[in-house]
């Protein structure tokens, strides 16, 4: 499995665990809670995209700079997420 797909699945799994734990703890879905979960969702998405771009860049550093290939990896992680 490609690295970007793994990052997308890992970070989406982390977000699902956050949502399930909040449900099991009995946290009511007030406006504050929804804002916090949306913030966590956005943060995890940005982490998945940025880490996949960064690791792909570091792996292929000897081959030269290829922004398009790095961005494709990031977009792939975001699409899986």
PDB file with one MODEL, atoms N, CA, C and O in Angstrom:
MODEL        1
ATOM      1  N   UNK A   1       0.851  -1.171   0.000  1.00  0.00           N
ATOM      2  CA  UNK A   1       0.000   0.000   0.000  1.00  0.00           C
ATOM      3  C   UNK A   1       0.897   1.235   0.000  1.00  0.00           C
ATOM      4  O   UNK A   1       1.922   1.272   0.681  1.00  0.00           O
ATOM      5  N   UNK A   2       0.501   2.237  -0.768  1.00  0.00           N
ATOM      6  CA  UNK A   2       1.296   3.457  -0.856  1.00  0.00           C
ATOM      7  C   UNK A   2       1.251   4.224   0.458  1.00  0.00           C
ATOM      8  O   UNK A   2       0.317   4.102   1.250  1.00  0.00           O
ATOM      9  N   UNK A   3       2.282   5.007   0.653  1.00  0.00           N
ATOM     10  CA  UNK A   3       2.426   5.754   1.898  1.00  0.00           C
ATOM     11  C   UNK A   3       1.293   6.752   2.101  1.00  0.00           C
ATOM     12  O   UNK A   3       0.798   6.908   3.217  1.00  0.00           O
ATOM     13  N   UNK A   4       0.880   7.424   1.038  1.00  0.00           N
ATOM     14  CA  UNK A   4      -0.177   8.425   1.204  1.00  0.00           C
ATOM     15  C   UNK A   4      -1.511   7.780   1.580  1.00  0.00           C
ATOM     16  O   UNK A   4      -2.288   8.366   2.334  1.00  0.00           O
ATOM     17  N   UNK A   5      -1.783   6.582   1.066  1.00  0.00           N
ATOM     18  CA  UNK A   5      -3.007   5.893   1.455  1.00  0.00           C
ATOM     19  C   UNK A   5      -2.952   5.479   2.916  1.00  0.00           C
ATOM     20  O   UNK A   5      -3.956   5.546   3.626  1.00  0.00           O
ATOM     21  N   UNK A   6      -1.778   5.052   3.364  1.00  0.00           N
ATOM     22  CA  UNK A   6      -1.630   4.677   4.774  1.00  0.00           C
ATOM     23  C   UNK A   6      -1.870   5.871   5.685  1.00  0.00           C
ATOM     24  O   UNK A   6      -2.573   5.760   6.690  1.00  0.00           O
ATOM     25  N   UNK A   7      -1.284   7.016   5.332  1.00  0.00           N
ATOM     26  CA  UNK A   7      -1.494   8.207   6.154  1.00  0.00           C
ATOM     27  C   UNK A   7      -2.956   8.622   6.174  1.00  0.00           C
ATOM     28  O   UNK A   7      -3.471   9.004   7.224  1.00  0.00           O
ATOM     29  N   UNK A   8      -3.627   8.555   5.048  1.00  0.00           N
ATOM     30  CA  UNK A   8      -5.043   8.897   5.004  1.00  0.00           C
ATOM     31  C   UNK A   8      -5.875   7.991   5.895  1.00  0.00           C
ATOM     32  O   UNK A   8      -6.761   8.457   6.612  1.00  0.00           O
ATOM     33  N   UNK A   9      -5.590   6.695   5.850  1.00  0.00           N
ATOM     34  CA  UNK A   9      -6.342   5.746   6.679  1.00  0.00           C
ATOM     35  C   UNK A   9      -6.005   5.879   8.159  1.00  0.00           C
ATOM     36  O   UNK A   9      -6.894   5.789   9.006  1.00  0.00           O
ATOM     37  N   UNK A  10      -4.743   6.091   8.476  1.00  0.00           N
ATOM     38  CA  UNK A  10      -4.346   6.222   9.879  1.00  0.00           C
ATOM     39  C   UNK A  10      -4.991   7.442  10.520  1.00  0.00           C
ATOM     40  O   UNK A  10      -5.554   7.345  11.610  1.00  0.00           O
ATOM     41  N   UNK A  11      -4.914   8.593   9.850  1.00  0.00           N
ATOM     42  CA  UNK A  11      -5.455   9.805  10.447  1.00  0.00           C
ATOM     43  C   UNK A  11      -6.978   9.823  10.449  1.00  0.00           C
ATOM     44  O   UNK A  11      -7.580  10.418  11.343  1.00  0.00           O
ATOM     45  N   UNK A  12      -7.608   9.193   9.482  1.00  0.00           N
ATOM     46  CA  UNK A  12      -9.067   9.095   9.548  1.00  0.00           C
ATOM     47  C   UNK A  12      -9.484   8.143  10.664  1.00  0.00           C
ATOM     48  O   UNK A  12     -10.511   8.358  11.308  1.00  0.00           O
ATOM     49  N   UNK A  13      -8.704   7.100  10.898  1.00  0.00           N
ATOM     50  CA  UNK A  13      -8.976   6.210  12.023  1.00  0.00           C
ATOM     51  C   UNK A  13      -8.838   6.915  13.357  1.00  0.00           C
ATOM     52  O   UNK A  13      -9.617   6.668  14.277  1.00  0.00           O
ATOM     53  N   UNK A  14      -7.853   7.788  13.467  1.00  0.00           N
ATOM     54  CA  UNK A  14      -7.686   8.563  14.696  1.00  0.00           C
ATOM     55  C   UNK A  14      -8.896   9.465  14.922  1.00  0.00           C
ATOM     56  O   UNK A  14      -9.375   9.596  16.048  1.00  0.00           O
ATOM     57  N   UNK A  15      -9.387  10.086  13.853  1.00  0.00           N
ATOM     58  CA  UNK A  15     -10.563  10.951  14.000  1.00  0.00           C
ATOM     59  C   UNK A  15     -11.805  10.139  14.381  1.00  0.00           C
ATOM     60  O   UNK A  15     -12.618  10.581  15.192  1.00  0.00           O
ATOM     61  N   UNK A  16     -11.939   8.971  13.800  1.00  0.00           N
ATOM     62  CA  UNK A  16     -13.082   8.119  14.156  1.00  0.00           C
ATOM     63  C   UNK A  16     -13.002   7.711  15.624  1.00  0.00           C
ATOM     64  O   UNK A  16     -14.023   7.666  16.311  1.00  0.00           O
ATOM     65  N   UNK A  17     -11.795   7.412  16.109  1.00  0.00           N
ATOM     66  CA  UNK A  17     -11.639   7.085  17.525  1.00  0.00           C
ATOM     67  C   UNK A  17     -11.995   8.260  18.425  1.00  0.00           C
ATOM     68  O   UNK A  17     -12.575   8.069  19.494  1.00  0.00           O
ATOM     69  N   UNK A  18     -11.655   9.467  18.006  1.00  0.00           N
ATOM     70  CA  UNK A  18     -12.028  10.654  18.782  1.00  0.00           C
ATOM     71  C   UNK A  18     -13.545  10.781  18.856  1.00  0.00           C
ATOM     72  O   UNK A  18     -14.099  11.035  19.925  1.00  0.00           O
ATOM     73  N   UNK A  19     -14.215  10.604  17.719  1.00  0.00           N
ATOM     74  CA  UNK A  19     -15.681  10.707  17.703  1.00  0.00           C
ATOM     75  C   UNK A  19     -16.334   9.606  18.549  1.00  0.00           C
ATOM     76  O   UNK A  19     -17.278   9.876  19.292  1.00  0.00           O
ATOM     77  N   UNK A  20     -15.840   8.382  18.440  1.00  0.00           N
ATOM     78  CA  UNK A  20     -16.416   7.273  19.224  1.00  0.00           C
ATOM     79  C   UNK A  20     -16.189   7.487  20.708  1.00  0.00           C
ATOM     80  O   UNK A  20     -17.085   7.233  21.514  1.00  0.00           O
ATOM     81  N   UNK A  21     -14.992   7.953  21.084  1.00  0.00           N
ATOM     82  CA  UNK A  21     -14.732   8.179  22.508  1.00  0.00           C
ATOM     83  C   UNK A  21     -15.606   9.301  23.057  1.00  0.00           C
ATOM     84  O   UNK A  21     -16.061   9.226  24.198  1.00  0.00           O
ATOM     85  N   UNK A  22     -15.844  10.333  22.267  1.00  0.00           N
ATOM     86  CA  UNK A  22     -16.738  11.397  22.743  1.00  0.00           C
ATOM     87  C   UNK A  22     -18.165  10.888  22.891  1.00  0.00           C
ATOM     88  O   UNK A  22     -18.878  11.288  23.811  1.00  0.00           O
ATOM     89  N   UNK A  23     -18.582  10.004  21.982  1.00  0.00           N
ATOM     90  CA  UNK A  23     -19.925   9.437  22.077  1.00  0.00           C
ATOM     91  C   UNK A  23     -20.043   8.541  23.313  1.00  0.00           C
ATOM     92  O   UNK A  23     -21.043   8.596  24.028  1.00  0.00           O
ATOM     93  N   UNK A  24     -19.022   7.716  23.562  1.00  0.00           N
ATOM     94  CA  UNK A  24     -19.069   6.810  24.707  1.00  0.00           C
ATOM     95  C   UNK A  24     -18.940   7.540  26.037  1.00  0.00           C
ATOM     96  O   UNK A  24     -19.459   7.077  27.053  1.00  0.00           O
ATOM     97  N   UNK A  25     -18.257   8.674  26.038  1.00  0.00           N
ATOM     98  CA  UNK A  25     -18.149   9.461  27.263  1.00  0.00           C
ATOM     99  C   UNK A  25     -19.414  10.255  27.554  1.00  0.00           C
ATOM    100  O   UNK A  25     -19.567  10.810  28.643  1.00  0.00           O
ATOM    101  N   UNK A  26     -20.306  10.309  26.597  1.00  0.00           N
ATOM    102  CA  UNK A  26     -21.579  10.986  26.808  1.00  0.00           C
ATOM    103  C   UNK A  26     -21.502  12.492  26.641  1.00  0.00           C
ATOM    104  O   UNK A  26     -22.316  13.226  27.200  1.00  0.00           O
ATOM    105  N   UNK A  27     -20.536  12.950  25.880  1.00  0.00           N
ATOM    106  CA  UNK A  27     -20.426  14.387  25.632  1.00  0.00           C
ATOM    107  C   UNK A  27     -21.572  14.799  24.726  1.00  0.00           C
ATOM    108  O   UNK A  27     -21.774  14.224  23.656  1.00  0.00           O
ATOM    109  N   UNK A  28     -22.316  15.796  25.164  1.00  0.00           N
ATOM    110  CA  UNK A  28     -23.447  16.257  24.363  1.00  0.00           C
ATOM    111  C   UNK A  28     -22.941  17.043  23.174  1.00  0.00           C
ATOM    112  O   UNK A  28     -21.909  17.710  23.255  1.00  0.00           O
ATOM    113  N   UNK A  29     -23.652  16.969  22.090  1.00  0.00           N
ATOM    114  CA  UNK A  29     -23.254  17.663  20.869  1.00  0.00           C
ATOM    115  C   UNK A  29     -23.771  19.100  20.902  1.00  0.00           C
ATOM    116  O   UNK A  29     -24.747  19.451  20.238  1.00  0.00           O
ATOM    117  N   UNK A  30     -23.087  19.908  21.690  1.00  0.00           N
ATOM    118  CA  UNK A  30     -23.414  21.327  21.722  1.00  0.00           C
ATOM    119  C   UNK A  30     -22.608  22.034  20.640  1.00  0.00           C
ATOM    120  O   UNK A  30     -21.824  21.407  19.928  1.00  0.00           O
ATOM    121  N   UNK A  31     -22.801  23.307  20.526  1.00  0.00           N
ATOM    122  CA  UNK A  31     -22.097  24.063  19.502  1.00  0.00           C
ATOM    123  C   UNK A  31     -20.592  24.065  19.756  1.00  0.00           C
ATOM    124  O   UNK A  31     -19.811  24.008  18.806  1.00  0.00           O
ATOM    125  N   UNK A  32     -20.170  24.129  21.016  1.00  0.00           N
ATOM    126  CA  UNK A  32     -18.755  24.094  21.346  1.00  0.00           C
ATOM    127  C   UNK A  32     -18.117  22.774  20.948  1.00  0.00           C
ATOM    128  O   UNK A  32     -17.018  22.756  20.393  1.00  0.00           O
ATOM    129  N   UNK A  33     -18.789  21.688  21.223  1.00  0.00           N
ATOM    130  CA  UNK A  33     -18.252  20.365  20.910  1.00  0.00           C
ATOM    131  C   UNK A  33     -18.094  20.178  19.418  1.00  0.00           C
ATOM    132  O   UNK A  33     -17.102  19.611  18.960  1.00  0.00           O
ATOM    133  N   UNK A  34     -19.050  20.644  18.668  1.00  0.00           N
ATOM    134  CA  UNK A  34     -18.970  20.514  17.213  1.00  0.00           C
ATOM    135  C   UNK A  34     -17.806  21.341  16.668  1.00  0.00           C
ATOM    136  O   UNK A  34     -17.124  20.911  15.737  1.00  0.00           O
ATOM    137  N   UNK A  35     -17.577  22.512  17.236  1.00  0.00           N
ATOM    138  CA  UNK A  35     -16.448  23.334  16.793  1.00  0.00           C
ATOM    139  C   UNK A  35     -15.131  22.641  17.111  1.00  0.00           C
ATOM    140  O   UNK A  35     -14.212  22.665  16.292  1.00  0.00           O
ATOM    141  N   UNK A  36     -15.020  22.021  18.290  1.00  0.00           N
ATOM    142  CA  UNK A  36     -13.792  21.317  18.652  1.00  0.00           C
ATOM    143  C   UNK A  36     -13.541  20.115  17.746  1.00  0.00           C
ATOM    144  O   UNK A  36     -12.408  19.873  17.329  1.00  0.00           O
ATOM    145  N   UNK A  37     -14.591  19.368  17.444  1.00  0.00           N
ATOM    146  CA  UNK A  37     -14.398  18.193  16.582  1.00  0.00           C
ATOM    147  C   UNK A  37     -14.077  18.606  15.153  1.00  0.00           C
ATOM    148  O   UNK A  37     -13.291  17.938  14.483  1.00  0.00           O
ATOM    149  N   UNK A  38     -14.666  19.686  14.681  1.00  0.00           N
ATOM    150  CA  UNK A  38     -14.315  20.157  13.342  1.00  0.00           C
ATOM    151  C   UNK A  38     -12.871  20.649  13.301  1.00  0.00           C
ATOM    152  O   UNK A  38     -12.180  20.469  12.298  1.00  0.00           O
ATOM    153  N   UNK A  39     -12.418  21.264  14.377  1.00  0.00           N
ATOM    154  CA  UNK A  39     -11.019  21.680  14.468  1.00  0.00           C
ATOM    155  C   UNK A  39     -10.079  20.490  14.471  1.00  0.00           C
ATOM    156  O   UNK A  39      -9.041  20.510  13.809  1.00  0.00           O
ATOM    157  N   UNK A  40     -10.445  19.445  15.219  1.00  0.00           N
ATOM    158  CA  UNK A  40      -9.629  18.229  15.239  1.00  0.00           C
ATOM    159  C   UNK A  40      -9.623  17.560  13.871  1.00  0.00           C
ATOM    160  O   UNK A  40      -8.590  17.057  13.429  1.00  0.00           O
ATOM    161  N   UNK A  41     -10.773  17.551  13.198  1.00  0.00           N
ATOM    162  CA  UNK A  41     -10.870  16.961  11.869  1.00  0.00           C
ATOM    163  C   UNK A  41      -9.969  17.702  10.879  1.00  0.00           C
ATOM    164  O   UNK A  41      -9.249  17.074  10.103  1.00  0.00           O
ATOM    165  N   UNK A  42     -10.008  19.026  10.907  1.00  0.00           N
ATOM    166  CA  UNK A  42      -9.183  19.820  10.007  1.00  0.00           C
ATOM    167  C   UNK A  42      -7.702  19.640  10.315  1.00  0.00           C
ATOM    168  O   UNK A  42      -6.885  19.530   9.401  1.00  0.00           O
ATOM    169  N   UNK A  43      -7.353  19.610  11.599  1.00  0.00           N
ATOM    170  CA  UNK A  43      -5.961  19.427  11.988  1.00  0.00           C
ATOM    171  C   UNK A  43      -5.425  18.079  11.519  1.00  0.00           C
ATOM    172  O   UNK A  43      -4.310  17.999  11.005  1.00  0.00           O
ATOM    173  N   UNK A  44      -6.211  17.025  11.693  1.00  0.00           N
ATOM    174  CA  UNK A  44      -5.770  15.698  11.274  1.00  0.00           C
ATOM    175  C   UNK A  44      -5.651  15.602   9.757  1.00  0.00           C
ATOM    176  O   UNK A  44      -4.741  14.946   9.249  1.00  0.00           O
ATOM    177  N   UNK A  45      -6.555  16.245   9.034  1.00  0.00           N
ATOM    178  CA  UNK A  45      -6.461  16.253   7.575  1.00  0.00           C
ATOM    179  C   UNK A  45      -5.197  16.968   7.116  1.00  0.00           C
ATOM    180  O   UNK A  45      -4.488  16.475   6.239  1.00  0.00           O
ATOM    181  N   UNK A  46      -4.915  18.117   7.696  1.00  0.00           N
ATOM    182  CA  UNK A  46      -3.704  18.851   7.333  1.00  0.00           C
ATOM    183  C   UNK A  46      -2.448  18.078   7.704  1.00  0.00           C
ATOM    184  O   UNK A  46      -1.464  18.111   6.966  1.00  0.00           O
ATOM    185  N   UNK A  47      -2.467  17.386   8.830  1.00  0.00           N
ATOM    186  CA  UNK A  47      -1.318  16.563   9.208  1.00  0.00           C
ATOM    187  C   UNK A  47      -1.096  15.416   8.229  1.00  0.00           C
ATOM    188  O   UNK A  47       0.043  15.115   7.871  1.00  0.00           O
ATOM    189  N   UNK A  48      -2.176  14.779   7.799  1.00  0.00           N
ATOM    190  CA  UNK A  48      -2.043  13.673   6.849  1.00  0.00           C
ATOM    191  C   UNK A  48      -1.450  14.156   5.539  1.00  0.00           C
ATOM    192  O   UNK A  48      -0.552  13.518   4.987  1.00  0.00           O
ATOM    193  N   UNK A  49      -1.942  15.270   5.040  1.00  0.00           N
ATOM    194  CA  UNK A  49      -1.449  15.801   3.765  1.00  0.00           C
ATOM    195  C   UNK A  49      -0.002  16.266   3.898  1.00  0.00           C
ATOM    196  O   UNK A  49       0.836  15.943   3.057  1.00  0.00           O
ATOM    197  N   UNK A  50       0.291  17.025   4.955  1.00  0.00           N
ATOM    198  CA  UNK A  50       1.635  17.579   5.086  1.00  0.00           C
ATOM    199  C   UNK A  50       2.676  16.504   5.359  1.00  0.00           C
ATOM    200  O   UNK A  50       3.784  16.581   4.828  1.00  0.00           O
ATOM    201  N   UNK A  51       2.352  15.510   6.167  1.00  0.00           N
ATOM    202  CA  UNK A  51       3.319  14.444   6.429  1.00  0.00           C
ATOM    203  C   UNK A  51       3.578  13.598   5.187  1.00  0.00           C
ATOM    204  O   UNK A  51       4.712  13.183   4.949  1.00  0.00           O
ATOM    205  N   UNK A  52       2.554  13.340   4.405  1.00  0.00           N
ATOM    206  CA  UNK A  52       2.787  12.558   3.186  1.00  0.00           C
ATOM    207  C   UNK A  52       3.634  13.338   2.188  1.00  0.00           C
ATOM    208  O   UNK A  52       4.474  12.749   1.507  1.00  0.00           O
ATOM    209  N   UNK A  53       3.429  14.658   2.086  1.00  0.00           N
ATOM    210  CA  UNK A  53       4.267  15.479   1.208  1.00  0.00           C
ATOM    211  C   UNK A  53       5.703  15.514   1.721  1.00  0.00           C
ATOM    212  O   UNK A  53       6.645  15.360   0.944  1.00  0.00           O
ATOM    213  N   UNK A  54       5.870  15.713   3.015  1.00  0.00           N
ATOM    214  CA  UNK A  54       7.205  15.821   3.593  1.00  0.00           C
ATOM    215  C   UNK A  54       7.994  14.522   3.473  1.00  0.00           C
ATOM    216  O   UNK A  54       9.170  14.543   3.111  1.00  0.00           O
ATOM    217  N   UNK A  55       7.370  13.412   3.769  1.00  0.00           N
ATOM    218  CA  UNK A  55       8.078  12.131   3.696  1.00  0.00           C
ATOM    219  C   UNK A  55       8.388  11.770   2.255  1.00  0.00           C
ATOM    220  O   UNK A  55       9.464  11.239   1.980  1.00  0.00           O
ATOM    221  N   UNK A  56       7.481  12.039   1.330  1.00  0.00           N
ATOM    222  CA  UNK A  56       7.774  11.784  -0.077  1.00  0.00           C
ATOM    223  C   UNK A  56       8.913  12.673  -0.569  1.00  0.00           C
ATOM    224  O   UNK A  56       9.746  12.226  -1.357  1.00  0.00           O
ATOM    225  N   UNK A  57       8.960  13.913  -0.119  1.00  0.00           N
ATOM    226  CA  UNK A  57      10.044  14.809  -0.499  1.00  0.00           C
ATOM    227  C   UNK A  57      11.383  14.298   0.028  1.00  0.00           C
ATOM    228  O   UNK A  57      12.380  14.300  -0.694  1.00  0.00           O
ATOM    229  N   UNK A  58      11.403  13.861   1.288  1.00  0.00           N
ATOM    230  CA  UNK A  58      12.645  13.359   1.871  1.00  0.00           C
ATOM    231  C   UNK A  58      13.100  12.049   1.234  1.00  0.00           C
ATOM    232  O   UNK A  58      14.303  11.812   1.125  1.00  0.00           O
ATOM    233  N   UNK A  59      12.181  11.203   0.816  1.00  0.00           N
ATOM    234  CA  UNK A  59      12.543   9.945   0.163  1.00  0.00           C
ATOM    235  C   UNK A  59      13.171  10.180  -1.196  1.00  0.00           C
ATOM    236  O   UNK A  59      14.125   9.493  -1.561  1.00  0.00           O
ATOM    237  N   UNK A  60      12.656  11.131  -1.947  1.00  0.00           N
ATOM    238  CA  UNK A  60      13.097  11.356  -3.320  1.00  0.00           C
ATOM    239  C   UNK A  60      13.967  12.596  -3.453  1.00  0.00           C
ATOM    240  O   UNK A  60      14.015  13.212  -4.517  1.00  0.00           O
ATOM    241  N   UNK A  61      14.649  12.960  -2.383  1.00  0.00           N
ATOM    242  CA  UNK A  61      15.469  14.161  -2.410  1.00  0.00           C
ATOM    243  C   UNK A  61      16.631  14.025  -3.397  1.00  0.00           C
ATOM    244  O   UNK A  61      17.009  15.006  -4.038  1.00  0.00           O
ATOM    245  N   UNK A  62      17.200  12.832  -3.529  1.00  0.00           N
ATOM    246  CA  UNK A  62      18.339  12.632  -4.425  1.00  0.00           C
ATOM    247  C   UNK A  62      17.919  12.719  -5.892  1.00  0.00           C
ATOM    248  O   UNK A  62      18.739  13.050  -6.749  1.00  0.00           O
ATOM    249  N   UNK A  63      16.662  12.429  -6.187  1.00  0.00           N
ATOM    250  CA  UNK A  63      16.184  12.456  -7.561  1.00  0.00           C
ATOM    251  C   UNK A  63      15.870  13.844  -8.073  1.00  0.00           C
ATOM    252  O   UNK A  63      15.520  14.002  -9.243  1.00  0.00           O
ATOM    253  N   UNK A  64      15.984  14.845  -7.236  1.00  0.00           N
ATOM    254  CA  UNK A  64      15.684  16.214  -7.654  1.00  0.00           C
ATOM    255  C   UNK A  64      14.351  16.669  -7.091  1.00  0.00           C
ATOM    256  O   UNK A  64      13.598  15.886  -6.511  1.00  0.00           O
ATOM    257  N   UNK A  65      14.083  17.927  -7.271  1.00  0.00           N
ATOM    258  CA  UNK A  65      12.861  18.526  -6.746  1.00  0.00           C
ATOM    259  C   UNK A  65      11.711  18.310  -7.718  1.00  0.00           C
ATOM    260  O   UNK A  65      11.774  18.723  -8.876  1.00  0.00           O
ATOM    261  N   UNK A  66      10.672  17.664  -7.237  1.00  0.00           N
ATOM    262  CA  UNK A  66       9.493  17.433  -8.061  1.00  0.00           C
ATOM    263  C   UNK A  66       8.262  17.795  -7.237  1.00  0.00           C
ATOM    264  O   UNK A  66       7.695  16.956  -6.537  1.00  0.00           O
ATOM    265  N   UNK A  67       7.865  19.050  -7.334  1.00  0.00           N
ATOM    266  CA  UNK A  67       6.715  19.513  -6.555  1.00  0.00           C
ATOM    267  C   UNK A  67       5.428  18.824  -6.962  1.00  0.00           C
ATOM    268  O   UNK A  67       4.562  18.579  -6.123  1.00  0.00           O
ATOM    269  N   UNK A  68       5.295  18.511  -8.240  1.00  0.00           N
ATOM    270  CA  UNK A  68       4.047  17.902  -8.705  1.00  0.00           C
ATOM    271  C   UNK A  68       3.882  16.506  -8.119  1.00  0.00           C
ATOM    272  O   UNK A  68       2.781  16.131  -7.716  1.00  0.00           O
ATOM    273  N   UNK A  69       4.963  15.735  -8.068  1.00  0.00           N
ATOM    274  CA  UNK A  69       4.879  14.393  -7.484  1.00  0.00           C
ATOM    275  C   UNK A  69       4.575  14.473  -5.997  1.00  0.00           C
ATOM    276  O   UNK A  69       3.798  13.674  -5.476  1.00  0.00           O
ATOM    277  N   UNK A  70       5.186  15.437  -5.307  1.00  0.00           N
ATOM    278  CA  UNK A  70       4.921  15.604  -3.876  1.00  0.00           C
ATOM    279  C   UNK A  70       3.471  16.018  -3.636  1.00  0.00           C
ATOM    280  O   UNK A  70       2.824  15.510  -2.720  1.00  0.00           O
ATOM    281  N   UNK A  71       2.963  16.931  -4.446  1.00  0.00           N
ATOM    282  CA  UNK A  71       1.579  17.369  -4.282  1.00  0.00           C
ATOM    283  C   UNK A  71       0.586  16.257  -4.610  1.00  0.00           C
ATOM    284  O   UNK A  71      -0.480  16.174  -4.000  1.00  0.00           O
ATOM    285  N   UNK A  72       0.934  15.400  -5.572  1.00  0.00           N
ATOM    286  CA  UNK A  72       0.063  14.255  -5.869  1.00  0.00           C
ATOM    287  C   UNK A  72      -0.036  13.321  -4.662  1.00  0.00           C
ATOM    288  O   UNK A  72      -1.102  12.779  -4.374  1.00  0.00           O
ATOM    289  N   UNK A  73       1.072  13.142  -3.970  1.00  0.00           N
ATOM    290  CA  UNK A  73       1.035  12.307  -2.769  1.00  0.00           C
ATOM    291  C   UNK A  73       0.149  12.930  -1.702  1.00  0.00           C
ATOM    292  O   UNK A  73      -0.621  12.228  -1.047  1.00  0.00           O
ATOM    293  N   UNK A  74       0.254  14.247  -1.522  1.00  0.00           N
ATOM    294  CA  UNK A  74      -0.565  14.929  -0.534  1.00  0.00           C
ATOM    295  C   UNK A  74      -2.037  14.897  -0.872  1.00  0.00           C
ATOM    296  O   UNK A  74      -2.881  14.706   0.004  1.00  0.00           O
ATOM    297  N   UNK A  75      -2.348  15.086  -2.151  1.00  0.00           N
ATOM    298  CA  UNK A  75      -3.743  15.047  -2.575  1.00  0.00           C
ATOM    299  C   UNK A  75      -4.312  13.634  -2.428  1.00  0.00           C
ATOM    300  O   UNK A  75      -5.486  13.462  -2.102  1.00  0.00           O
ATOM    301  N   UNK A  76      -3.475  12.633  -2.668  1.00  0.00           N
ATOM    302  CA  UNK A  76      -3.921  11.246  -2.473  1.00  0.00           C
ATOM    303  C   UNK A  76      -4.262  10.957  -1.034  1.00  0.00           C
ATOM    304  O   UNK A  76      -5.253  10.283  -0.754  1.00  0.00           O
ATOM    305  N   UNK A  77      -3.446  11.464  -0.102  1.00  0.00           N
ATOM    306  CA  UNK A  77      -3.736  11.271   1.316  1.00  0.00           C
ATOM    307  C   UNK A  77      -5.021  12.000   1.709  1.00  0.00           C
ATOM    308  O   UNK A  77      -5.823  11.482   2.486  1.00  0.00           O
ATOM    309  N   UNK A  78      -5.209  13.195   1.173  1.00  0.00           N
ATOM    310  CA  UNK A  78      -6.430  13.948   1.468  1.00  0.00           C
ATOM    311  C   UNK A  78      -7.665  13.285   0.892  1.00  0.00           C
ATOM    312  O   UNK A  78      -8.734  13.327   1.502  1.00  0.00           O
ATOM    313  N   UNK A  79      -7.533  12.674  -0.274  1.00  0.00           N
ATOM    314  CA  UNK A  79      -8.671  11.997  -0.903  1.00  0.00           C
ATOM    315  C   UNK A  79      -9.073  10.758  -0.098  1.00  0.00           C
ATOM    316  O   UNK A  79     -10.261  10.488   0.075  1.00  0.00           O
ATOM    317  N   UNK A  80      -8.106  10.024   0.383  1.00  0.00           N
ATOM    318  CA  UNK A  80      -8.414   8.833   1.194  1.00  0.00           C
ATOM    319  C   UNK A  80      -9.016   9.246   2.517  1.00  0.00           C
ATOM    320  O   UNK A  80      -9.929   8.588   3.016  1.00  0.00           O
ATOM    321  N   UNK A  81      -8.517  10.331   3.094  1.00  0.00           N
ATOM    322  CA  UNK A  81      -9.036  10.816   4.362  1.00  0.00           C
ATOM    323  C   UNK A  81     -10.503  11.160   4.219  1.00  0.00           C
ATOM    324  O   UNK A  81     -11.133  11.591   5.185  1.00  0.00           O
TER     325      UNK A  81
ENDMDL
END
